[in-house]
Amino acid sequence: MTLEFDPIDEAARQWDLRWEGVTAMHAVTSLMRVQQLVIGRLDALLRPHGLTFARYEALVLLVFSSRGSLPLGKMGERLQVHPTSVTSIVNRLEASGHVVRRRHPDDGRTVLAEITDTGRAVVEAATADLTASGFALDSMDDEGLARLSELLRPVRHAAGDF
């Protein structure tokens, strides 16, 4: 369904009649809507692989690790998600045969998630689909994507991402 007007512009017009901060409200509302659109497209692209974007990110993180395994706590830090979310993600990936849990060889209290051969294969296939779609941002060119990343960097920095 395509609307005849931009609902975010209309919300901004209404907001401006009542309160201050219309520019920030317009920006954050636009950002949140784009996030919904992108996640929806990414999840649709990943669904045939039996993945969500969160599970895909976890598998990619394991591919990037030197041994193909990481402690669950470290995964949570790097993915910037709550420990409960990491456990849920790893549970799903384990049920799909994409990861196995192992005890850390030097610290028996620590549990590692280790990517399997099927996990590596699904990452390769899913990555091919994601890159072919421009990670759901194919309506933007490389220059626009670089500008977008730079525009968002101060927000991420102020939040303590790095």
N, C-alpha and C positions, 0 to 999 in steps of 0.2 A: 504494500500500500504506500503510495507516494502522496504526501501532503502538498497542498498548494502554497504552503508557507513554511518557514523554518520555525518550529515550535520553540527552539532555544532563543531565537531572536524575539519572539513574542513574549516569552517568559522574561527576557531582559527588559523589554519595553514596560511590562507590568511592574517588574521589580523596581525600575527607575522611578515609577510614580510613588513608591512607598518608602524605599530604603536607599541607603548608600551602598557602594561596592558593586555596582552593576558590572563593571569590567571583570572583576575577579569572579563574580557569580557566573557570568557568561563563559569565561575560560574554563572554570572547573566543571560546569555542566557539559560543555563541549567535550572536554577530556574524558569525563565519565561515560558519555554516550559513545565516543569512539572506542573506549576500552570494551564496552559491551559488544559493539560490532566486531571488533578484532577478535576477541575471545570466542565469539560465536562462530566466526569463520575458521579460526584455528582449530577449534574443537571439531567442527564438521570435517576439516581436512584430516584430522587425526583419528576420527571415529573408525574408519575402515581398518586402521592399524590396532584397534582396541585400546587407544590411549586418549587421555585428556592432555591439555597443555602442561598441567602440573606434573603428570607422570612422565611426559616427554622430557621436560626440563631435568627431572631427577635422573633419567637414563643418560642424558647428555652429560650431566655432571659426572656420572660414573665413567663414561667414556673418556672424559677429559682427565680423570685422575690417573696417576702414574701406574697404579696396580689394578685399576678397574674396580676398586672397592673403597669405601669410606665409612667411618663411624656414622651412625645415624645422627648424632649430635652435630657433627661437622656438616653433614648434609643440610640440616636445618639452618645452620648459620649461613652457609653459602647460598641456599635458596631463599633465605630470609623469611622462613615460615616457622610457625609454632611447632614444638616437638611432637604434639599430637597429630599435626598434619603430616609430618614426615612419616610417622608410624603408619598412618592410613595409606599414604602413597606407596610405601614399601610393601605393605600388606597386599595391596592390589597388584603391584608389579610381581611380587612373589607368587601370587595365585595364578598369574598369567605365564609364569615360567621365565620372566625377564630378569629377575634377580634371585639370589639366594642369600639367606642370612648365615653368617659365620661368626664364630668367636674370634676376637682379635688375638693373634698369635702371642703378643707380648702382654696383653692386659685382658684376662679372662672375663672381666666385668663389662667390657666394651663389645657391642655387637656391630659387626660390619654388614653393609649391604654390598653385595658383589654382583656385577652385571654378568649375565650368562651369554652364551653365543647367540641364543634367540633374541636376547635383549639388544645385542649389538646389531643384529640383522634388522630388527624393527626400527632402531634408530636410523640406520642408513636409508631404509625405505621411506620412513616418515620425513626425514630431512629432505629427501629428494622432492617430495610433494610440497613441503613448506617453502623451500627455496623457489620452486617453480611458480608458486603463488605470490612470491615477494613477501612471505610471512603475513599475508592478508593486507599488506600495504601497497599493493601493486598499482594503486591509483596515484602514487607519489613517485617522483624520480629520485635518483640517488642524492642530488643536491638538497632536495626538500627533506629527505629522510635524515641527512646529516644535520641540517638546521633544526629539525624537530628534536633530535637527540641532544643537541647543544642547548636548546631552549628548556628542556626538561632537567638538564644537569643541575642547575642551582636548587631546584626543588628537592632532588634526590640528596644533594650534598647537605642541605639544611636539615633534612630528616635523619642524617647520620648514616646514610647508605655507604659512604666512604669518607 
